[in-house]
Amino acid sequence: MTLDDVASLALATAAAARAFAPDVRSGLRRLLGAGVRVGAATLIEQQPAAHPKAAGLDEGGGR
């Protein structure tokens, strides 16, 4: 591999990274958002049902 090949490969890699970076970034944001939604749904499913007689903040519970 000559110096010209290395330089061409570096330029091609930089151009590809610059071209695909916004797509990769938005894809990662979508994946992270989906993970947060799944995690929140799982936590909500695991929560025990609230006791109906529990005093809320409006009722002077003072939490």
PDBQT receptor file of N, H, CA, C and O in Angstrom, charges set to zero:
ATOM      1  N   MET A   1       0.847  -1.172   0.000  1.00  0.00    +0.000 N 
ATOM      2  CA  MET A   1       0.000   0.000   0.000  1.00  0.00    +0.000 C 
ATOM      3  C   MET A   1       0.895   1.238   0.000  1.00  0.00    +0.000 C 
ATOM      4  O   MET A   1       1.745   1.403   0.875  1.00  0.00    +0.000 OA
ATOM      5  N   THR A   2       0.698   2.088  -0.971  1.00  0.00    +0.000 N 
ATOM      6  H   THR A   2       0.007   1.955  -1.683  1.00  0.00    +0.000 HD
ATOM      7  CA  THR A   2       1.538   3.267  -1.093  1.00  0.00    +0.000 C 
ATOM      8  C   THR A   2       0.945   4.428  -0.301  1.00  0.00    +0.000 C 
ATOM      9  O   THR A   2      -0.164   4.337   0.224  1.00  0.00    +0.000 OA
ATOM     10  N   LEU A   3       1.691   5.502  -0.225  1.00  0.00    +0.000 N 
ATOM     11  H   LEU A   3       2.592   5.576  -0.651  1.00  0.00    +0.000 HD
ATOM     12  CA  LEU A   3       1.236   6.694   0.492  1.00  0.00    +0.000 C 
ATOM     13  C   LEU A   3       0.006   7.292  -0.172  1.00  0.00    +0.000 C 
ATOM     14  O   LEU A   3      -0.874   7.817   0.511  1.00  0.00    +0.000 OA
ATOM     15  N   ASP A   4      -0.063   7.218  -1.498  1.00  0.00    +0.000 N 
ATOM     16  H   ASP A   4       0.652   6.792  -2.052  1.00  0.00    +0.000 HD
ATOM     17  CA  ASP A   4      -1.242   7.722  -2.207  1.00  0.00    +0.000 C 
ATOM     18  C   ASP A   4      -2.491   6.900  -1.861  1.00  0.00    +0.000 C 
ATOM     19  O   ASP A   4      -3.585   7.450  -1.728  1.00  0.00    +0.000 OA
ATOM     20  N   ASP A   5      -2.322   5.589  -1.717  1.00  0.00    +0.000 N 
ATOM     21  H   ASP A   5      -1.434   5.142  -1.825  1.00  0.00    +0.000 HD
ATOM     22  CA  ASP A   5      -3.456   4.742  -1.341  1.00  0.00    +0.000 C 
ATOM     23  C   ASP A   5      -3.948   5.070   0.068  1.00  0.00    +0.000 C 
ATOM     24  O   ASP A   5      -5.152   5.108   0.322  1.00  0.00    +0.000 OA
ATOM     25  N   VAL A   6      -3.022   5.302   0.962  1.00  0.00    +0.000 N 
ATOM     26  H   VAL A   6      -2.044   5.271   0.756  1.00  0.00    +0.000 HD
ATOM     27  CA  VAL A   6      -3.381   5.630   2.342  1.00  0.00    +0.000 C 
ATOM     28  C   VAL A   6      -4.105   6.965   2.391  1.00  0.00    +0.000 C 
ATOM     29  O   VAL A   6      -5.107   7.112   3.090  1.00  0.00    +0.000 OA
ATOM     30  N   ALA A   7      -3.593   7.937   1.645  1.00  0.00    +0.000 N 
ATOM     31  H   ALA A   7      -2.779   7.817   1.077  1.00  0.00    +0.000 HD
ATOM     32  CA  ALA A   7      -4.225   9.250   1.613  1.00  0.00    +0.000 C 
ATOM     33  C   ALA A   7      -5.623   9.163   1.002  1.00  0.00    +0.000 C 
ATOM     34  O   ALA A   7      -6.560   9.783   1.504  1.00  0.00    +0.000 OA
ATOM     35  N   SER A   8      -5.764   8.405  -0.066  1.00  0.00    +0.000 N 
ATOM     36  H   SER A   8      -5.003   7.901  -0.475  1.00  0.00    +0.000 HD
ATOM     37  CA  SER A   8      -7.074   8.236  -0.693  1.00  0.00    +0.000 C 
ATOM     38  C   SER A   8      -8.052   7.550   0.253  1.00  0.00    +0.000 C 
ATOM     39  O   SER A   8      -9.219   7.933   0.334  1.00  0.00    +0.000 OA
ATOM     40  N   LEU A   9      -7.579   6.549   0.958  1.00  0.00    +0.000 N 
ATOM     41  H   LEU A   9      -6.631   6.238   0.893  1.00  0.00    +0.000 HD
ATOM     42  CA  LEU A   9      -8.429   5.850   1.908  1.00  0.00    +0.000 C 
ATOM     43  C   LEU A   9      -8.852   6.774   3.051  1.00  0.00    +0.000 C 
ATOM     44  O   LEU A   9     -10.004   6.739   3.483  1.00  0.00    +0.000 OA
ATOM     45  N   ALA A  10      -7.934   7.589   3.535  1.00  0.00    +0.000 N 
ATOM     46  H   ALA A  10      -6.998   7.617   3.184  1.00  0.00    +0.000 HD
ATOM     47  CA  ALA A  10      -8.254   8.530   4.610  1.00  0.00    +0.000 C 
ATOM     48  C   ALA A  10      -9.278   9.555   4.142  1.00  0.00    +0.000 C 
ATOM     49  O   ALA A  10     -10.214   9.874   4.875  1.00  0.00    +0.000 OA
ATOM     50  N   LEU A  11      -9.109  10.075   2.926  1.00  0.00    +0.000 N 
ATOM     51  H   LEU A  11      -8.348   9.816   2.330  1.00  0.00    +0.000 HD
ATOM     52  CA  LEU A  11     -10.064  11.053   2.397  1.00  0.00    +0.000 C 
ATOM     53  C   LEU A  11     -11.431  10.425   2.162  1.00  0.00    +0.000 C 
ATOM     54  O   LEU A  11     -12.459  11.043   2.440  1.00  0.00    +0.000 OA
ATOM     55  N   ALA A  12     -11.444   9.205   1.652  1.00  0.00    +0.000 N 
ATOM     56  H   ALA A  12     -10.609   8.704   1.426  1.00  0.00    +0.000 HD
ATOM     57  CA  ALA A  12     -12.717   8.525   1.420  1.00  0.00    +0.000 C 
ATOM     58  C   ALA A  12     -13.426   8.230   2.740  1.00  0.00    +0.000 C 
ATOM     59  O   ALA A  12     -14.647   8.358   2.831  1.00  0.00    +0.000 OA
ATOM     60  N   THR A  13     -12.676   7.841   3.747  1.00  0.00    +0.000 N 
ATOM     61  H   THR A  13     -11.684   7.737   3.673  1.00  0.00    +0.000 HD
ATOM     62  CA  THR A  13     -13.256   7.575   5.066  1.00  0.00    +0.000 C 
ATOM     63  C   THR A  13     -13.818   8.853   5.674  1.00  0.00    +0.000 C 
ATOM     64  O   THR A  13     -14.909   8.845   6.243  1.00  0.00    +0.000 OA
ATOM     65  N   ALA A  14     -13.076   9.946   5.556  1.00  0.00    +0.000 N 
ATOM     66  H   ALA A  14     -12.190   9.952   5.094  1.00  0.00    +0.000 HD
ATOM     67  CA  ALA A  14     -13.546  11.223   6.093  1.00  0.00    +0.000 C 
ATOM     68  C   ALA A  14     -14.806  11.690   5.371  1.00  0.00    +0.000 C 
ATOM     69  O   ALA A  14     -15.735  12.196   6.002  1.00  0.00    +0.000 OA
ATOM     70  N   ALA A  15     -14.839  11.523   4.065  1.00  0.00    +0.000 N 
ATOM     71  H   ALA A  15     -14.084  11.112   3.553  1.00  0.00    +0.000 HD
ATOM     72  CA  ALA A  15     -16.019  11.943   3.298  1.00  0.00    +0.000 C 
ATOM     73  C   ALA A  15     -17.235  11.086   3.667  1.00  0.00    +0.000 C 
ATOM     74  O   ALA A  15     -18.343  11.606   3.804  1.00  0.00    +0.000 OA
ATOM     75  N   ALA A  16     -17.031   9.782   3.827  1.00  0.00    +0.000 N 
ATOM     76  H   ALA A  16     -16.131   9.359   3.715  1.00  0.00    +0.000 HD
ATOM     77  CA  ALA A  16     -18.139   8.903   4.209  1.00  0.00    +0.000 C 
ATOM     78  C   ALA A  16     -18.639   9.236   5.609  1.00  0.00    +0.000 C 
ATOM     79  O   ALA A  16     -19.845   9.254   5.854  1.00  0.00    +0.000 OA
ATOM     80  N   ALA A  17     -17.718   9.500   6.523  1.00  0.00    +0.000 N 
ATOM     81  H   ALA A  17     -16.738   9.486   6.324  1.00  0.00    +0.000 HD
ATOM     82  CA  ALA A  17     -18.116   9.851   7.891  1.00  0.00    +0.000 C 
ATOM     83  C   ALA A  17     -18.906  11.147   7.903  1.00  0.00    +0.000 C 
ATOM     84  O   ALA A  17     -19.893  11.269   8.628  1.00  0.00    +0.000 OA
ATOM     85  N   ARG A  18     -18.481  12.103   7.114  1.00  0.00    +0.000 N 
ATOM     86  H   ARG A  18     -17.679  12.004   6.525  1.00  0.00    +0.000 HD
ATOM     87  CA  ARG A  18     -19.181  13.384   7.059  1.00  0.00    +0.000 C 
ATOM     88  C   ARG A  18     -20.562  13.224   6.411  1.00  0.00    +0.000 C 
ATOM     89  O   ARG A  18     -21.513  13.898   6.807  1.00  0.00    +0.000 OA
ATOM     90  N   ALA A  19     -20.670  12.357   5.440  1.00  0.00    +0.000 N 
ATOM     91  H   ALA A  19     -19.898  11.809   5.118  1.00  0.00    +0.000 HD
ATOM     92  CA  ALA A  19     -21.939  12.180   4.737  1.00  0.00    +0.000 C 
ATOM     93  C   ALA A  19     -22.954  11.406   5.571  1.00  0.00    +0.000 C 
ATOM     94  O   ALA A  19     -24.143  11.725   5.560  1.00  0.00    +0.000 OA
ATOM     95  N   PHE A  20     -22.484  10.384   6.296  1.00  0.00    +0.000 N 
ATOM     96  H   PHE A  20     -21.518  10.124   6.304  1.00  0.00    +0.000 HD
ATOM     97  CA  PHE A  20     -23.406   9.518   7.015  1.00  0.00    +0.000 C 
ATOM     98  C   PHE A  20     -23.580   9.875   8.486  1.00  0.00    +0.000 C 
ATOM     99  O   PHE A  20     -24.427   9.281   9.154  1.00  0.00    +0.000 OA
ATOM    100  N   ALA A  21     -22.817  10.814   9.009  1.00  0.00    +0.000 N 
ATOM    101  H   ALA A  21     -22.129  11.296   8.467  1.00  0.00    +0.000 HD
ATOM    102  CA  ALA A  21     -22.905  11.161  10.426  1.00  0.00    +0.000 C 
ATOM    103  C   ALA A  21     -24.307  11.626  10.842  1.00  0.00    +0.000 C 
ATOM    104  O   ALA A  21     -24.788  11.185  11.886  1.00  0.00    +0.000 OA
ATOM    105  N   PRO A  22     -24.988  12.498  10.077  1.00  0.00    +0.000 N 
ATOM    106  CA  PRO A  22     -26.341  12.897  10.505  1.00  0.00    +0.000 C 
ATOM    107  C   PRO A  22     -27.325  11.727  10.557  1.00  0.00    +0.000 C 
ATOM    108  O   PRO A  22     -28.171  11.668  11.449  1.00  0.00    +0.000 OA
ATOM    109  N   ASP A  23     -27.217  10.800   9.606  1.00  0.00    +0.000 N 
ATOM    110  H   ASP A  23     -26.530  10.848   8.881  1.00  0.00    +0.000 HD
ATOM    111  CA  ASP A  23     -28.099   9.629   9.611  1.00  0.00    +0.000 C 
ATOM    112  C   ASP A  23     -27.815   8.723  10.813  1.00  0.00    +0.000 C 
ATOM    113  O   ASP A  23     -28.736   8.214  11.451  1.00  0.00    +0.000 OA
ATOM    114  N   VAL A  24     -26.553   8.536  11.104  1.00  0.00    +0.000 N 
ATOM    115  H   VAL A  24     -25.804   8.950  10.585  1.00  0.00    +0.000 HD
ATOM    116  CA  VAL A  24     -26.177   7.705  12.241  1.00  0.00    +0.000 C 
ATOM    117  C   VAL A  24     -26.654   8.358  13.537  1.00  0.00    +0.000 C 
ATOM    118  O   VAL A  24     -27.174   7.679  14.423  1.00  0.00    +0.000 OA
ATOM    119  N   ARG A  25     -26.480   9.667  13.647  1.00  0.00    +0.000 N 
ATOM    120  H   ARG A  25     -26.058  10.219  12.927  1.00  0.00    +0.000 HD
ATOM    121  CA  ARG A  25     -26.898  10.384  14.841  1.00  0.00    +0.000 C 
ATOM    122  C   ARG A  25     -28.407  10.289  15.051  1.00  0.00    +0.000 C 
ATOM    123  O   ARG A  25     -28.868  10.029  16.163  1.00  0.00    +0.000 OA
ATOM    124  N   SER A  26     -29.176  10.499  13.981  1.00  0.00    +0.000 N 
ATOM    125  H   SER A  26     -28.802  10.710  13.078  1.00  0.00    +0.000 HD
ATOM    126  CA  SER A  26     -30.633  10.420  14.129  1.00  0.00    +0.000 C 
ATOM    127  C   SER A  26     -31.076   8.981  14.415  1.00  0.00    +0.000 C 
ATOM    128  O   SER A  26     -32.027   8.767  15.167  1.00  0.00    +0.000 OA
ATOM    129  N   GLY A  27     -30.408   8.017  13.834  1.00  0.00    +0.000 N 
ATOM    130  H   GLY A  27     -29.636   8.191  13.224  1.00  0.00    +0.000 HD
ATOM    131  CA  GLY A  27     -30.735   6.620  14.116  1.00  0.00    +0.000 C 
ATOM    132  C   GLY A  27     -30.464   6.260  15.568  1.00  0.00    +0.000 C 
ATOM    133  O   GLY A  27     -31.258   5.557  16.193  1.00  0.00    +0.000 OA
ATOM    134  N   LEU A  28     -29.346   6.737  16.106  1.00  0.00    +0.000 N 
ATOM    135  H   LEU A  28     -28.701   7.307  15.598  1.00  0.00    +0.000 HD
ATOM    136  CA  LEU A  28     -29.042   6.471  17.509  1.00  0.00    +0.000 C 
ATOM    137  C   LEU A  28     -30.048   7.154  18.427  1.00  0.00    +0.000 C 
ATOM    138  O   LEU A  28     -30.447   6.587  19.444  1.00  0.00    +0.000 OA
ATOM    139  N   ARG A  29     -30.458   8.365  18.074  1.00  0.00    +0.000 N 
ATOM    140  H   ARG A  29     -30.134   8.826  17.248  1.00  0.00    +0.000 HD
ATOM    141  CA  ARG A  29     -31.456   9.060  18.894  1.00  0.00    +0.000 C 
ATOM    142  C   ARG A  29     -32.777   8.301  18.901  1.00  0.00    +0.000 C 
ATOM    143  O   ARG A  29     -33.439   8.204  19.934  1.00  0.00    +0.000 OA
ATOM    144  N   ARG A  30     -33.159   7.763  17.743  1.00  0.00    +0.000 N 
ATOM    145  H   ARG A  30     -32.621   7.841  16.903  1.00  0.00    +0.000 HD
ATOM    146  CA  ARG A  30     -34.405   6.981  17.677  1.00  0.00    +0.000 C 
ATOM    147  C   ARG A  30     -34.300   5.710  18.508  1.00  0.00    +0.000 C 
ATOM    148  O   ARG A  30     -35.242   5.342  19.209  1.00  0.00    +0.000 OA
ATOM    149  N   LEU A  31     -33.155   5.040  18.431  1.00  0.00    +0.000 N 
ATOM    150  H   LEU A  31     -32.389   5.339  17.861  1.00  0.00    +0.000 HD
ATOM    151  CA  LEU A  31     -32.955   3.826  19.220  1.00  0.00    +0.000 C 
ATOM    152  C   LEU A  31     -32.974   4.129  20.715  1.00  0.00    +0.000 C 
ATOM    153  O   LEU A  31     -33.588   3.393  21.488  1.00  0.00    +0.000 OA
ATOM    154  N   LEU A  32     -32.308   5.204  21.126  1.00  0.00    +0.000 N 
ATOM    155  H   LEU A  32     -31.809   5.801  20.498  1.00  0.00    +0.000 HD
ATOM    156  CA  LEU A  32     -32.302   5.563  22.537  1.00  0.00    +0.000 C 
ATOM    157  C   LEU A  32     -33.698   5.952  23.005  1.00  0.00    +0.000 C 
ATOM    158  O   LEU A  32     -34.108   5.595  24.110  1.00  0.00    +0.000 OA
ATOM    159  N   GLY A  33     -34.429   6.684  22.168  1.00  0.00    +0.000 N 
ATOM    160  H   GLY A  33     -34.097   6.974  21.271  1.00  0.00    +0.000 HD
ATOM    161  CA  GLY A  33     -35.797   7.061  22.524  1.00  0.00    +0.000 C 
ATOM    162  C   GLY A  33     -36.689   5.842  22.675  1.00  0.00    +0.000 C 
ATOM    163  O   GLY A  33     -37.514   5.781  23.587  1.00  0.00    +0.000 OA
ATOM    164  N   ALA A  34     -36.526   4.870  21.786  1.00  0.00    +0.000 N 
ATOM    165  H   ALA A  34     -35.855   4.920  21.045  1.00  0.00    +0.000 HD
ATOM    166  CA  ALA A  34     -37.322   3.641  21.881  1.00  0.00    +0.000 C 
ATOM    167  C   ALA A  34     -36.952   2.884  23.149  1.00  0.00    +0.000 C 
ATOM    168  O   ALA A  34     -37.823   2.328  23.818  1.00  0.00    +0.000 OA
ATOM    169  N   GLY A  35     -35.677   2.859  23.478  1.00  0.00    +0.000 N 
ATOM    170  H   GLY A  35     -34.969   3.310  22.935  1.00  0.00    +0.000 HD
ATOM    171  CA  GLY A  35     -35.247   2.185  24.703  1.00  0.00    +0.000 C 
ATOM    172  C   GLY A  35     -35.819   2.841  25.942  1.00  0.00    +0.000 C 
ATOM    173  O   GLY A  35     -36.210   2.158  26.888  1.00  0.00    +0.000 OA
ATOM    174  N   VAL A  36     -35.871   4.158  25.942  1.00  0.00    +0.000 N 
ATOM    175  H   VAL A  36     -35.554   4.713  25.173  1.00  0.00    +0.000 HD
ATOM    176  CA  VAL A  36     -36.450   4.873  27.078  1.00  0.00    +0.000 C 
ATOM    177  C   VAL A  36     -37.933   4.555  27.196  1.00  0.00    +0.000 C 
ATOM    178  O   VAL A  36     -38.432   4.331  28.298  1.00  0.00    +0.000 OA
ATOM    179  N   ARG A  37     -38.644   4.533  26.068  1.00  0.00    +0.000 N 
ATOM    180  H   ARG A  37     -38.238   4.715  25.173  1.00  0.00    +0.000 HD
ATOM    181  CA  ARG A  37     -40.077   4.218  26.115  1.00  0.00    +0.000 C 
ATOM    182  C   ARG A  37     -40.322   2.797  26.620  1.00  0.00    +0.000 C 
ATOM    183  O   ARG A  37     -41.221   2.569  27.429  1.00  0.00    +0.000 OA
ATOM    184  N   VAL A  38     -39.519   1.843  26.142  1.00  0.00    +0.000 N 
ATOM    185  H   VAL A  38     -38.788   2.028  25.485  1.00  0.00    +0.000 HD
ATOM    186  CA  VAL A  38     -39.671   0.456  26.584  1.00  0.00    +0.000 C 
ATOM    187  C   VAL A  38     -39.348   0.339  28.069  1.00  0.00    +0.000 C 
ATOM    188  O   VAL A  38     -40.054  -0.345  28.810  1.00  0.00    +0.000 OA
ATOM    189  N   GLY A  39     -38.292   0.998  28.495  1.00  0.00    +0.000 N 
ATOM    190  H   GLY A  39     -37.718   1.553  27.893  1.00  0.00    +0.000 HD
ATOM    191  CA  GLY A  39     -37.920   0.952  29.905  1.00  0.00    +0.000 C 
ATOM    192  C   GLY A  39     -38.979   1.573  30.795  1.00  0.00    +0.000 C 
ATOM    193  O   GLY A  39     -39.291   1.034  31.857  1.00  0.00    +0.000 OA
ATOM    194  N   ALA A  40     -39.535   2.700  30.375  1.00  0.00    +0.000 N 
ATOM    195  H   ALA A  40     -39.282   3.137  29.512  1.00  0.00    +0.000 HD
ATOM    196  CA  ALA A  40     -40.585   3.343  31.163  1.00  0.00    +0.000 C 
ATOM    197  C   ALA A  40     -41.826   2.468  31.223  1.00  0.00    +0.000 C 
ATOM    198  O   ALA A  40     -42.455   2.352  32.274  1.00  0.00    +0.000 OA
ATOM    199  N   ALA A  41     -42.180   1.857  30.108  1.00  0.00    +0.000 N 
ATOM    200  H   ALA A  41     -41.669   1.952  29.254  1.00  0.00    +0.000 HD
ATOM    201  CA  ALA A  41     -43.350   0.973  30.103  1.00  0.00    +0.000 C 
ATOM    202  C   ALA A  41     -43.132  -0.230  31.023  1.00  0.00    +0.000 C 
ATOM    203  O   ALA A  41     -44.056  -0.670  31.707  1.00  0.00    +0.000 OA
ATOM    204  N   THR A  42     -41.921  -0.752  31.035  1.00  0.00    +0.000 N 
ATOM    205  H   THR A  42     -41.170  -0.395  30.480  1.00  0.00    +0.000 HD
ATOM    206  CA  THR A  42     -41.610  -1.881  31.906  1.00  0.00    +0.000 C 
ATOM    207  C   THR A  42     -41.708  -1.480  33.371  1.00  0.00    +0.000 C 
ATOM    208  O   THR A  42     -42.246  -2.223  34.191  1.00  0.00    +0.000 OA
ATOM    209  N   LEU A  43     -41.184  -0.296  33.696  1.00  0.00    +0.000 N 
ATOM    210  H   LEU A  43     -40.746   0.308  33.030  1.00  0.00    +0.000 HD
ATOM    211  CA  LEU A  43     -41.266   0.167  35.081  1.00  0.00    +0.000 C 
ATOM    212  C   LEU A  43     -42.710   0.400  35.506  1.00  0.00    +0.000 C 
ATOM    213  O   LEU A  43     -43.086   0.096  36.638  1.00  0.00    +0.000 OA
ATOM    214  N   ILE A  44     -43.505   0.931  34.610  1.00  0.00    +0.000 N 
ATOM    215  H   ILE A  44     -43.200   1.178  33.691  1.00  0.00    +0.000 HD
ATOM    216  CA  ILE A  44     -44.912   1.184  34.934  1.00  0.00    +0.000 C 
ATOM    217  C   ILE A  44     -45.637  -0.133  35.166  1.00  0.00    +0.000 C 
ATOM    218  O   ILE A  44     -46.468  -0.226  36.070  1.00  0.00    +0.000 OA
ATOM    219  N   GLU A  45     -45.340  -1.149  34.368  1.00  0.00    +0.000 N 
ATOM    220  H   GLU A  45     -44.665  -1.073  33.634  1.00  0.00    +0.000 HD
ATOM    221  CA  GLU A  45     -45.968  -2.455  34.542  1.00  0.00    +0.000 C 
ATOM    222  C   GLU A  45     -45.585  -3.095  35.864  1.00  0.00    +0.000 C 
ATOM    223  O   GLU A  45     -46.387  -3.816  36.457  1.00  0.00    +0.000 OA
ATOM    224  N   GLN A  46     -44.374  -2.843  36.332  1.00  0.00    +0.000 N 
ATOM    225  H   GLN A  46     -43.722  -2.257  35.850  1.00  0.00    +0.000 HD
ATOM    226  CA  GLN A  46     -43.895  -3.471  37.556  1.00  0.00    +0.000 C 
ATOM    227  C   GLN A  46     -44.358  -2.744  38.810  1.00  0.00    +0.000 C 
ATOM    228  O   GLN A  46     -44.233  -3.290  39.906  1.00  0.00    +0.000 OA
ATOM    229  N   GLN A  47     -44.885  -1.540  38.688  1.00  0.00    +0.000 N 
ATOM    230  H   GLN A  47     -44.987  -1.096  37.797  1.00  0.00    +0.000 HD
ATOM    231  CA  GLN A  47     -45.336  -0.784  39.849  1.00  0.00    +0.000 C 
ATOM    232  C   GLN A  47     -46.545  -1.457  40.464  1.00  0.00    +0.000 C 
ATOM    233  O   GLN A  47     -47.452  -1.874  39.744  1.00  0.00    +0.000 OA
ATOM    234  N   PRO A  48     -46.575  -1.571  41.792  1.00  0.00    +0.000 N 
ATOM    235  CA  PRO A  48     -47.781  -2.114  42.415  1.00  0.00    +0.000 C 
ATOM    236  C   PRO A  48     -48.913  -1.099  42.299  1.00  0.00    +0.000 C 
ATOM    237  O   PRO A  48     -48.675   0.105  42.205  1.00  0.00    +0.000 OA
ATOM    238  N   ALA A  49     -50.125  -1.590  42.307  1.00  0.00    +0.000 N 
ATOM    239  H   ALA A  49     -50.318  -2.569  42.383  1.00  0.00    +0.000 HD
ATOM    240  CA  ALA A  49     -51.276  -0.697  42.203  1.00  0.00    +0.000 C 
ATOM    241  C   ALA A  49     -51.316   0.222  43.417  1.00  0.00    +0.000 C 
ATOM    242  O   ALA A  49     -51.075  -0.218  44.541  1.00  0.00    +0.000 OA
ATOM    243  N   ALA A  50     -51.618   1.487  43.192  1.00  0.00    +0.000 N 
ATOM    244  H   ALA A  50     -51.814   1.844  42.279  1.00  0.00    +0.000 HD
ATOM    245  CA  ALA A  50     -51.680   2.456  44.276  1.00  0.00    +0.000 C 
ATOM    246  C   ALA A  50     -52.880   2.150  45.164  1.00  0.00    +0.000 C 
ATOM    247  O   ALA A  50     -53.948   1.774  44.682  1.00  0.00    +0.000 OA
ATOM    248  N   HIS A  51     -52.690   2.313  46.430  1.00  0.00    +0.000 N 
ATOM    249  H   HIS A  51     -51.822   2.619  46.821  1.00  0.00    +0.000 HD
ATOM    250  CA  HIS A  51     -53.779   2.070  47.389  1.00  0.00    +0.000 C 
ATOM    251  C   HIS A  51     -54.807   3.185  47.226  1.00  0.00    +0.000 C 
ATOM    252  O   HIS A  51     -54.430   4.356  47.267  1.00  0.00    +0.000 OA
ATOM    253  N   PRO A  52     -56.090   2.869  47.042  1.00  0.00    +0.000 N 
ATOM    254  CA  PRO A  52     -57.083   3.898  46.772  1.00  0.00    +0.000 C 
ATOM    255  C   PRO A  52     -57.289   4.861  47.933  1.00  0.00    +0.000 C 
ATOM    256  O   PRO A  52     -57.767   5.975  47.716  1.00  0.00    +0.000 OA
ATOM    257  N   LYS A  53     -56.944   4.472  49.161  1.00  0.00    +0.000 N 
ATOM    258  H   LYS A  53     -56.555   3.568  49.338  1.00  0.00    +0.000 HD
ATOM    259  CA  LYS A  53     -57.156   5.351  50.300  1.00  0.00    +0.000 C 
ATOM    260  C   LYS A  53     -55.924   6.175  50.631  1.00  0.00    +0.000 C 
ATOM    261  O   LYS A  53     -55.923   6.906  51.622  1.00  0.00    +0.000 OA
ATOM    262  N   ALA A  54     -54.877   6.073  49.826  1.00  0.00    +0.000 N 
ATOM    263  H   ALA A  54     -54.878   5.479  49.021  1.00  0.00    +0.000 HD
ATOM    264  CA  ALA A  54     -53.658   6.831  50.101  1.00  0.00    +0.000 C 
ATOM    265  C   ALA A  54     -53.932   8.311  49.920  1.00  0.00    +0.000 C 
ATOM    266  O   ALA A  54     -54.566   8.717  48.946  1.00  0.00    +0.000 OA
ATOM    267  N   ALA A  55     -53.456   9.117  50.858  1.00  0.00    +0.000 N 
ATOM    268  H   ALA A  55     -52.941   8.787  51.649  1.00  0.00    +0.000 HD
ATOM    269  CA  ALA A  55     -53.677  10.565  50.805  1.00  0.00    +0.000 C 
ATOM    270  C   ALA A  55     -52.713  11.180  49.813  1.00  0.00    +0.000 C 
ATOM    271  O   ALA A  55     -51.512  10.915  49.854  1.00  0.00    +0.000 OA
ATOM    272  N   GLY A  56     -53.236  11.993  48.933  1.00  0.00    +0.000 N 
ATOM    273  H   GLY A  56     -54.212  12.209  48.900  1.00  0.00    +0.000 HD
ATOM    274  CA  GLY A  56     -52.403  12.704  47.977  1.00  0.00    +0.000 C 
ATOM    275  C   GLY A  56     -51.974  14.043  48.534  1.00  0.00    +0.000 C 
ATOM    276  O   GLY A  56     -52.269  14.353  49.688  1.00  0.00    +0.000 OA
ATOM    277  N   LEU A  57     -51.298  14.828  47.757  1.00  0.00    +0.000 N 
ATOM    278  H   LEU A  57     -51.058  14.577  46.819  1.00  0.00    +0.000 HD
ATOM    279  CA  LEU A  57     -50.862  16.138  48.190  1.00  0.00    +0.000 C 
ATOM    280  C   LEU A  57     -52.060  17.058  48.433  1.00  0.00    +0.000 C 
ATOM    281  O   LEU A  57     -52.004  17.906  49.324  1.00  0.00    +0.000 OA
ATOM    282  N   ASP A  58     -53.126  16.912  47.675  1.00  0.00    +0.000 N 
ATOM    283  H   ASP A  58     -53.172  16.223  46.951  1.00  0.00    +0.000 HD
ATOM    284  CA  ASP A  58     -54.301  17.770  47.834  1.00  0.00    +0.000 C 
ATOM    285  C   ASP A  58     -55.050  17.484  49.131  1.00  0.00    +0.000 C 
ATOM    286  O   ASP A  58     -55.766  18.338  49.655  1.00  0.00    +0.000 OA
ATOM    287  N   GLU A  59     -54.872  16.282  49.630  1.00  0.00    +0.000 N 
ATOM    288  H   GLU A  59     -54.291  15.588  49.204  1.00  0.00    +0.000 HD
ATOM    289  CA  GLU A  59     -55.658  15.869  50.778  1.00  0.00    +0.000 C 
ATOM    290  C   GLU A  59     -54.900  16.000  52.080  1.00  0.00    +0.000 C 
ATOM    291  O   GLU A  59     -55.290  15.400  53.081  1.00  0.00    +0.000 OA
ATOM    292  N   GLY A  60     -53.837  16.762  52.090  1.00  0.00    +0.000 N 
ATOM    293  H   GLY A  60     -53.520  17.249  51.276  1.00  0.00    +0.000 HD
ATOM    294  CA  GLY A  60     -53.092  16.982  53.320  1.00  0.00    +0.000 C 
ATOM    295  C   GLY A  60     -52.144  15.855  53.663  1.00  0.00    +0.000 C 
ATOM    296  O   GLY A  60     -51.793  15.665  54.828  1.00  0.00    +0.000 OA
ATOM    297  N   GLY A  61     -51.730  15.112  52.666  1.00  0.00    +0.000 N 
ATOM    298  H   GLY A  61     -52.015  15.266  51.720  1.00  0.00    +0.000 HD
ATOM    299  CA  GLY A  61     -50.788  14.021  52.903  1.00  0.00    +0.000 C 
ATOM    300  C   GLY A  61     -49.419  14.538  53.281  1.00  0.00    +0.000 C 
ATOM    301  O   GLY A  61     -48.700  13.879  54.032  1.00  0.00    +0.000 OA
ATOM    302  N   GLY A  62     -49.045  15.693  52.783  1.00  0.00    +0.000 N 
ATOM    303  H   GLY A  62     -49.629  16.228  52.173  1.00  0.00    +0.000 HD
ATOM    304  CA  GLY A  62     -47.779  16.334  53.126  1.00  0.00    +0.000 C 
ATOM    305  C   GLY A  62     -46.540  15.561  52.715  1.00  0.00    +0.000 C 
ATOM    306  O   GLY A  62     -45.561  15.529  53.462  1.00  0.00    +0.000 OA
ATOM    307  N   ARG A  63     -46.559  14.943  51.554  1.00  0.00    +0.000 N 
ATOM    308  H   ARG A  63     -47.354  14.969  50.947  1.00  0.00    +0.000 HD
ATOM    309  CA  ARG A  63     -45.379  14.214  51.106  1.00  0.00    +0.000 C 
ATOM    310  C   ARG A  63     -44.322  15.154  50.699  1.00  0.00    +0.000 C 
ATOM    311  O   ARG A  63     -43.242  14.728  50.289  1.00  0.00    +0.000 OA
TER     312      ARG A  63
